Amino acid sequence: MASADDDPFGLMPVKKKPEHEIGQSLDTLSVSELDERIGLLREEIARLEQARARKEASKNAAAAFFKT
């Protein structure tokens, strides 16, 4: 296995995370690449839902405060 010592510049190549563009052609992706994209999109959906829940809670708290 290669180590950072084997690289004369001290840098190992970093595998770039696949990016998914909505509507992009899926014809060239393998089944494993599709599975990876599905996983990434599910993680992003969960992140978006958490952000939405935080904002909704903040909005409800503000509405309750100013409702008095």
C-alpha positions in Angstrom: 0.0 0.0 0.0 1.3 3.4 -0.9 2.0 5.9 1.9 2.5 9.6 1.9 6.2 8.9 2.0 6.0 7.4 -1.5 4.6 10.7 -2.9 7.4 13.2 -3.6 5.0 16.1 -3.0 3.6 14.6 0.3 0.1 14.5 -1.2 -2.0 11.5 -2.0 -4.7 11.8 -4.6 -8.1 12.4 -3.1 -11.0 10.6 -4.6 -13.5 13.2 -5.6 -17.1 12.7 -4.3 -19.5 12.2 -7.2 -21.7 15.1 -7.8 -25.2 14.7 -9.0 -26.9 17.3 -11.1 -30.7 17.1 -11.2 -31.9 15.9 -14.6 -28.4 14.7 -15.8 -28.3 11.6 -18.0 -28.0 8.4 -16.0 -27.2 6.2 -19.0 -23.4 6.1 -18.4 -23.6 5.3 -14.6 -23.1 1.8 -13.4 -25.5 0.1 -10.9 -23.0 0.8 -8.1 -22.6 4.4 -9.1 -26.4 4.8 -9.1 -26.5 3.2 -5.6 -23.9 5.7 -4.5 -25.8 8.6 -5.9 -29.0 7.4 -4.2 -27.2 7.2 -0.9 -25.8 10.7 -1.3 -29.2 12.1 -2.3 -30.9 10.4 0.7 -28.3 11.9 3.0 -28.9 15.3 1.5 -32.7 14.9 1.9 -32.2 14.1 5.5 -30.0 17.2 5.9 -32.6 19.4 4.2 -35.4 18.0 6.4 -33.4 18.7 9.6 -32.7 22.3 8.5 -36.4 22.7 7.6 -37.4 21.3 11.1 -35.0 23.8 12.8 -36.4 26.7 10.8 -40.0 25.7 11.4 -39.3 25.4 15.2 -37.7 28.8 15.2 -40.6 30.3 13.3 -43.2 28.7 15.7 -41.3 30.0 18.7 -41.2 33.5 17.3 -44.9 33.3 16.5 -45.7 32.1 20.0 -43.6 34.9 21.5 -45.3 37.7 19.5 -48.8 36.3 19.8 -49.3 37.6 23.3 
